Amino acid sequence: LQMSCFHPSLAMHPERMLPGCRDWNSFDGNMVSYSSIDLSTTDSKALFRSLNELLTHTHENQLNYGSSGQHLKTWVDLHSDGTFRSIYSGKEADPVSVLKEDQQFLQQKDVTSEGGLPLNIEHVVPQSYFNKREPMRGDLHHLFYCEIDCNSYRGNKVYDEVW
């Protein structure tokens, strides 16, 4: 695997991190505003408490990992132009084509894992950090689509170890 697989400008989704950004509260149609959170604070514990309180009180519908992939494919991880982009390489994919490829692959194989699919789910917070426990494992805040090779290369290293 070549390092060209990783494109630094695509390693984060800044539109999800900017002050005043909004987030759909799962599936009940309510919008959650992060504008009350001081994202410029240097007090990491205070920031964690504020975010934890906001998310605990506003996110009532928590998905498990098994169902989160379908939501990523159909609406959560789509960009404004309607495409997927691998979080590391930036390679674009048409969601309809991805869904068809996934369906064809699953019909041909008797599988229960994502092995062999062209794209898979990247946990930007490695699953090992929370022992693969739910609801963290299926939390859409830190799940993104990624090419399998890029995802495997990163493993569970923190970002400053990748570059």
Backbone as CSV, one residue per row, in Angstrom:
resi,resn,N_x,N_y,N_z,CA_x,CA_y,CA_z,C_x,C_y,C_z
1,LEU,0.846,-1.194,0.000,0.000,0.000,0.000,0.876,1.237,0.000
2,GLN,0.570,2.179,-0.868,1.359,3.394,-0.955,0.752,4.481,-0.082
3,MET,1.610,5.414,0.345,1.123,6.510,1.177,0.170,7.419,0.409
4,SER,0.135,7.338,-0.925,-0.801,8.157,-1.689,-2.248,7.806,-1.352
5,CYS,-2.428,6.679,-0.678,-3.760,6.270,-0.238,-4.323,7.282,0.764
6,PHE,-3.454,8.005,1.437,-3.882,8.939,2.476,-3.725,10.372,2.005
7,HIS,-4.789,11.100,1.969,-4.769,12.489,1.550,-5.111,13.346,2.760
8,PRO,-4.144,14.136,3.273,-4.335,14.869,4.527,-5.571,15.757,4.560
9,SER,-5.929,16.392,3.448,-7.068,17.306,3.483,-8.394,16.573,3.644
10,LEU,-8.393,15.248,3.480,-9.634,14.496,3.602,-9.690,13.650,4.865
11,ALA,-8.728,13.824,5.741,-8.676,13.006,6.946,-9.716,13.421,7.975
12,MET,-10.303,14.584,7.810,-11.346,15.037,8.732,-12.486,15.624,7.915
13,HIS,-13.615,15.736,8.489,-14.756,16.398,7.875,-14.983,17.693,8.645
14,PRO,-14.307,18.802,8.264,-14.396,20.026,9.048,-15.805,20.588,9.145
15,GLU,-16.657,20.312,8.165,-18.016,20.837,8.245,-18.767,20.270,9.447
16,ARG,-18.289,19.158,9.986,-18.920,18.559,11.161,-18.288,19.068,12.450
17,MET,-17.239,19.876,12.344,-16.508,20.304,13.526,-16.631,21.805,13.789
18,LEU,-17.134,22.579,12.851,-17.152,24.020,13.006,-18.199,24.461,14.014
19,PRO,-17.917,25.544,14.772,-18.905,26.061,15.719,-20.201,26.391,14.987
20,GLY,-21.309,26.106,15.632,-22.604,26.375,15.045,-23.084,25.291,14.105
21,CYS,-22.266,24.277,13.905,-22.667,23.191,13.021,-23.852,22.467,13.644
22,ARG,-24.646,21.853,12.798,-25.825,21.139,13.282,-25.728,19.677,12.927
23,ASP,-26.464,18.874,13.651,-26.392,17.429,13.491,-27.803,16.882,13.631
24,TRP,-28.192,15.968,12.741,-29.495,15.329,12.888,-29.472,14.404,14.086
25,ASN,-30.494,14.505,14.912,-30.636,13.613,16.060,-31.242,12.318,15.563
26,SER,-30.371,11.458,15.108,-30.759,10.150,14.595,-31.933,10.260,13.640
27,PHE,-33.088,9.770,14.010,-34.170,9.653,13.049,-35.468,10.304,13.486
28,ASP,-35.426,11.122,14.542,-36.675,11.745,14.954,-36.855,13.121,14.332
29,GLY,-35.909,13.536,13.478,-36.070,14.777,12.738,-35.652,16.025,13.486
30,ASN,-35.203,15.924,14.706,-34.769,17.104,15.451,-33.336,17.452,15.092
31,MET,-33.060,18.748,15.076,-31.693,19.192,14.835,-31.039,19.482,16.176
32,VAL,-29.771,19.123,16.271,-28.992,19.397,17.471,-27.977,20.455,17.092
33,SER,-27.905,21.527,17.861,-26.943,22.580,17.579,-25.773,22.478,18.538
34,TYR,-24.580,22.584,17.983,-23.367,22.567,18.795,-22.911,23.986,19.123
35,SER,-23.726,24.995,18.777,-23.317,26.385,18.972,-23.130,26.747,20.442
36,SER,-23.736,25.988,21.343,-23.576,26.277,22.774,-22.265,25.727,23.331
37,ILE,-21.540,24.959,22.528,-20.292,24.338,22.977,-19.111,25.227,22.585
38,ASP,-18.251,25.527,23.552,-17.045,26.315,23.289,-15.958,25.382,22.762
39,LEU,-15.860,25.283,21.430,-14.887,24.385,20.812,-13.467,24.935,20.853
40,SER,-13.323,26.196,21.260,-11.984,26.783,21.328,-11.357,26.644,22.716
41,THR,-12.072,26.042,23.645,-11.543,25.904,25.001,-10.280,25.044,25.020
42,THR,-9.398,25.363,25.931,-8.196,24.534,26.106,-8.391,23.535,27.241
43,ASP,-9.547,23.601,27.887,-9.858,22.680,28.977,-10.542,21.443,28.388
44,SER,-9.764,20.417,28.105,-10.302,19.231,27.432,-11.361,18.517,28.265
45,LYS,-11.227,18.542,29.584,-12.232,17.885,30.429,-13.563,18.624,30.362
46,ALA,-13.517,19.949,30.355,-14.746,20.737,30.252,-15.408,20.516,28.892
47,LEU,-14.606,20.458,27.835,-15.145,20.207,26.505,-15.799,18.829,26.450
48,PHE,-15.141,17.832,27.001,-15.707,16.486,27.026,-17.038,16.485,27.779
49,ARG,-17.079,17.121,28.951,-18.321,17.159,29.741,-19.446,17.832,28.959
50,SER,-19.140,18.952,28.301,-20.166,19.673,27.538,-20.701,18.833,26.383
51,LEU,-19.798,18.230,25.633,-20.231,17.389,24.511,-20.991,16.159,24.991
52,ASN,-20.496,15.542,26.051,-21.155,14.361,26.600,-22.566,14.694,27.056
53,GLU,-22.716,15.808,27.737,-24.047,16.206,28.220,-24.982,16.486,27.046
54,LEU,-24.510,17.226,26.049,-25.340,17.531,24.886,-25.780,16.255,24.172
55,LEU,-24.841,15.368,23.905,-25.174,14.150,23.164,-26.037,13.196,23.976
56,THR,-25.785,13.115,25.272,-26.582,12.237,26.129,-28.039,12.690,26.171
57,HIS,-28.256,13.999,26.185,-29.616,14.521,26.310,-30.343,14.697,24.981
58,THR,-29.640,14.641,23.874,-30.305,14.893,22.592,-30.344,13.695,21.655
59,HIS,-29.509,12.724,21.857,-29.463,11.581,20.940,-30.159,10.381,21.581
60,GLU,-31.453,10.290,21.307,-32.267,9.255,21.933,-32.186,7.918,21.197
61,ASN,-32.047,7.958,19.885,-32.039,6.738,19.078,-30.606,6.353,18.749
62,GLN,-30.096,5.345,19.417,-28.721,4.916,19.194,-28.719,3.659,18.332
63,LEU,-27.924,3.709,17.270,-27.821,2.566,16.367,-26.748,1.604,16.835
64,ASN,-26.970,0.326,16.565,-25.872,-0.612,16.786,-25.039,-0.654,15.509
65,TYR,-23.875,-1.241,15.609,-22.937,-1.266,14.486,-23.527,-1.972,13.270
66,GLY,-24.286,-3.019,13.495,-24.859,-3.778,12.390,-25.777,-2.966,11.500
67,SER,-26.488,-2.006,12.054,-27.405,-1.209,11.241,-26.818,0.133,10.817
68,SER,-25.708,0.543,11.386,-25.146,1.857,11.059,-24.633,1.929,9.620
69,GLY,-24.134,0.824,9.084,-23.614,0.822,7.718,-24.652,1.209,6.685
70,GLN,-25.874,0.728,6.832,-26.927,1.073,5.884,-27.230,2.562,5.917
71,HIS,-27.170,3.172,7.095,-27.431,4.608,7.194,-26.286,5.411,6.586
72,LEU,-25.059,4.943,6.753,-23.923,5.616,6.113,-24.078,5.580,4.600
73,LYS,-24.462,4.431,4.068,-24.557,4.256,2.619,-25.704,5.046,2.010
74,THR,-26.765,5.253,2.739,-27.949,5.849,2.135,-28.098,7.344,2.377
75,TRP,-27.486,7.889,3.437,-27.636,9.334,3.612,-26.601,9.998,4.509
76,VAL,-26.061,9.339,5.487,-25.211,10.009,6.468,-23.885,10.472,5.891
77,ASP,-23.195,9.632,5.146,-21.846,9.966,4.686,-21.804,10.452,3.242
78,LEU,-22.933,10.899,2.723,-22.952,11.447,1.369,-22.486,12.901,1.401
79,HIS,-21.713,13.286,0.421,-21.276,14.673,0.296,-22.338,15.459,-0.457
80,SER,-22.183,16.776,-0.513,-23.208,17.627,-1.116,-23.454,17.303,-2.588
81,ASP,-22.472,16.706,-3.264,-22.671,16.323,-4.665,-23.286,14.929,-4.808
82,GLY,-23.647,14.296,-3.681,-24.317,13.001,-3.710,-23.401,11.800,-3.796
83,THR,-22.096,11.994,-3.629,-21.158,10.877,-3.711,-20.573,10.543,-2.345
84,PHE,-20.031,9.329,-2.260,-19.165,8.961,-1.140,-17.770,9.426,-1.505
85,ARG,-16.964,9.700,-0.507,-15.529,9.905,-0.711,-14.819,9.154,0.388
86,SER,-13.874,8.335,-0.001,-13.086,7.621,0.997,-12.431,8.650,1.903
87,ILE,-12.541,8.450,3.200,-12.059,9.436,4.160,-10.560,9.695,4.030
88,TYR,-9.790,8.728,3.569,-8.341,8.911,3.457,-7.881,9.245,2.051
89,SER,-8.332,8.535,1.049,-7.820,8.748,-0.309,-8.611,9.796,-1.074
90,GLY,-9.867,10.002,-0.694,-10.716,10.928,-1.428,-11.355,10.317,-2.661
91,LYS,-11.101,9.044,-2.908,-11.682,8.369,-4.071,-13.200,8.431,-3.971
92,GLU,-13.837,8.865,-5.068,-15.287,9.012,-5.081,-15.967,7.715,-5.491
93,ALA,-17.175,7.537,-4.980,-17.977,6.370,-5.338,-19.442,6.784,-5.394
94,ASP,-20.152,6.228,-6.343,-21.579,6.468,-6.478,-22.317,5.561,-5.494
95,PRO,-23.152,6.127,-4.606,-23.812,5.293,-3.595,-24.699,4.196,-4.175
96,VAL,-25.374,4.460,-5.272,-26.227,3.435,-5.881,-25.366,2.269,-6.356
97,SER,-24.230,2.575,-6.979,-23.321,1.516,-7.436,-22.771,0.718,-6.262
98,VAL,-22.428,1.418,-5.175,-21.894,0.736,-3.988,-22.933,-0.214,-3.411
99,LEU,-24.173,0.245,-3.300,-25.234,-0.615,-2.768,-25.442,-1.839,-3.660
100,LYS,-25.412,-1.641,-4.975,-25.579,-2.767,-5.902,-24.415,-3.753,-5.785
101,GLU,-23.180,-3.218,-5.719,-22.005,-4.091,-5.582,-22.066,-4.886,-4.281
102,ASP,-22.447,-4.213,-3.194,-22.575,-4.903,-1.910,-23.592,-6.029,-2.007
103,GLN,-24.745,-5.731,-2.605,-25.810,-6.725,-2.718,-25.358,-7.914,-3.558
104,GLN,-24.693,-7.642,-4.679,-24.199,-8.729,-5.535,-23.181,-9.584,-4.793
105,PHE,-22.275,-8.931,-4.078,-21.251,-9.659,-3.339,-21.892,-10.552,-2.278
106,LEU,-22.851,-9.998,-1.549,-23.491,-10.759,-0.473,-24.326,-11.915,-1.016
107,GLN,-24.883,-11.764,-2.205,-25.648,-12.855,-2.808,-24.736,-13.983,-3.284
108,GLN,-23.519,-13.643,-3.688,-22.579,-14.649,-4.186,-21.868,-15.386,-3.068
109,LYS,-21.717,-14.762,-1.949,-20.954,-15.330,-0.837,-21.868,-15.532,0.362
110,ASP,-21.547,-16.514,1.158,-22.246,-16.707,2.426,-21.360,-16.076,3.493
111,VAL,-21.510,-14.771,3.664,-20.630,-14.036,4.569,-21.437,-13.248,5.584
112,THR,-20.809,-12.996,6.704,-21.420,-12.136,7.717,-20.505,-10.971,8.045
113,SER,-19.348,-10.883,7.377,-18.427,-9.775,7.634,-18.351,-8.884,6.411
114,GLU,-17.591,-7.789,6.541,-17.430,-6.856,5.438,-16.289,-7.262,4.522
115,GLY,-15.588,-8.336,4.810,-14.439,-8.749,4.011,-14.811,-8.917,2.555
116,GLY,-14.027,-8.318,1.667,-14.261,-8.439,0.247,-15.075,-7.313,-0.359
117,LEU,-15.770,-6.540,0.434,-16.525,-5.421,-0.102,-15.555,-4.310,-0.486
118,PRO,-15.878,-3.511,-1.528,-14.948,-2.484,-1.987,-14.738,-1.353,-0.978
119,LEU,-15.733,-1.059,-0.204,-15.635,-0.025,0.823,-16.040,-0.633,2.150
120,ASN,-15.474,-0.122,3.220,-15.956,-0.561,4.524,-16.015,0.606,5.480
121,ILE,-16.395,0.347,6.692,-16.591,1.406,7.675,-15.302,1.655,8.435
122,GLU,-14.915,2.919,8.490,-13.743,3.326,9.249,-14.206,3.960,10.555
123,HIS,-13.697,3.456,11.642,-13.915,4.079,12.947,-12.766,5.056,13.163
124,VAL,-13.042,6.354,13.134,-11.948,7.301,13.351,-11.481,7.273,14.798
125,VAL,-12.305,6.739,15.678,-11.877,6.367,17.030,-11.817,4.841,17.006
126,PRO,-10.619,4.259,17.061,-10.503,2.800,16.927,-11.392,2.041,17.912
127,GLN,-11.994,0.958,17.425,-12.886,0.145,18.251,-12.199,-0.396,19.496
128,SER,-10.897,-0.612,19.406,-10.162,-1.151,20.559,-10.155,-0.170,21.731
129,TYR,-10.381,1.124,21.464,-10.394,2.115,22.541,-11.580,1.907,23.481
130,PHE,-12.653,1.285,22.979,-13.833,1.049,23.819,-14.250,-0.417,23.780
131,ASN,-13.291,-1.298,23.490,-13.513,-2.752,23.499,-14.708,-3.191,22.653
132,LYS,-14.921,-2.512,21.534,-15.999,-2.838,20.593,-17.394,-2.816,21.219
133,ARG,-17.558,-2.063,22.291,-18.865,-2.000,22.965,-19.817,-1.053,22.240
134,GLU,-21.084,-1.396,22.300,-22.150,-0.524,21.820,-22.536,0.401,22.974
135,PRO,-23.008,1.585,22.741,-23.355,2.175,21.454,-22.179,2.854,20.747
136,MET,-21.005,2.881,21.354,-19.872,3.567,20.733,-19.518,2.966,19.377
137,ARG,-19.612,1.670,19.258,-19.212,0.981,18.029,-20.052,1.423,16.830
138,GLY,-21.312,1.702,17.037,-22.191,2.107,15.946,-22.470,3.594,15.879
139,ASP,-21.755,4.405,16.658,-21.991,5.850,16.719,-21.623,6.518,15.392
140,LEU,-22.616,7.063,14.723,-22.409,7.664,13.407,-21.527,8.905,13.435
141,HIS,-21.250,9.461,14.614,-20.372,10.631,14.690,-18.943,10.312,14.291
142,HIS,-18.537,9.081,14.413,-17.145,8.758,14.086,-17.004,7.598,13.105
143,LEU,-18.044,7.352,12.313,-17.985,6.309,11.286,-18.009,6.954,9.903
144,PHE,-17.108,6.508,9.047,-17.006,7.045,7.696,-16.667,5.911,6.743
145,TYR,-17.018,6.098,5.476,-16.659,5.092,4.491,-15.217,5.258,4.058
146,CYS,-14.593,4.135,3.783,-13.170,4.098,3.484,-12.885,2.898,2.588
147,GLU,-11.876,3.037,1.737,-11.425,1.883,0.963,-10.788,0.884,1.924
148,ILE,-10.993,-0.375,1.658,-10.527,-1.426,2.565,-9.025,-1.367,2.802
149,ASP,-8.224,-1.140,1.757,-6.772,-1.113,1.926,-6.323,0.026,2.837
150,CYS,-6.934,1.192,2.673,-6.571,2.337,3.521,-6.937,2.057,4.973
151,ASN,-8.112,1.499,5.180,-8.578,1.204,6.531,-7.652,0.192,7.204
152,SER,-7.278,-0.845,6.484,-6.395,-1.870,7.044,-5.023,-1.300,7.369
153,TYR,-4.529,-0.408,6.527,-3.208,0.185,6.744,-3.180,0.993,8.037
154,ARG,-4.244,1.744,8.284,-4.279,2.577,9.481,-4.356,1.741,10.748
155,GLY,-5.129,0.666,10.727,-5.286,-0.164,11.920,-5.878,0.636,13.064
156,ASN,-5.304,0.499,14.259,-5.826,1.253,15.403,-4.827,2.305,15.879
157,LYS,-3.955,2.753,14.979,-3.005,3.806,15.334,-3.738,5.141,15.449
158,VAL,-3.292,5.985,16.363,-3.854,7.334,16.428,-3.313,8.108,15.238
159,TYR,-3.952,9.196,14.871,-3.600,9.887,13.636,-2.154,10.350,13.568
160,ASP,-1.573,10.807,14.657,-0.203,11.301,14.553,0.796,10.173,14.334
161,GLU,0.394,8.931,14.498,1.277,7.802,14.189,1.186,7.391,12.722
162,VAL,0.123,7.774,12.041,-0.074,7.389,10.649,0.833,8.205,9.742
163,TRP,0.936,9.470,9.993,1.686,10.354,9.092,3.130,10.261,9.420
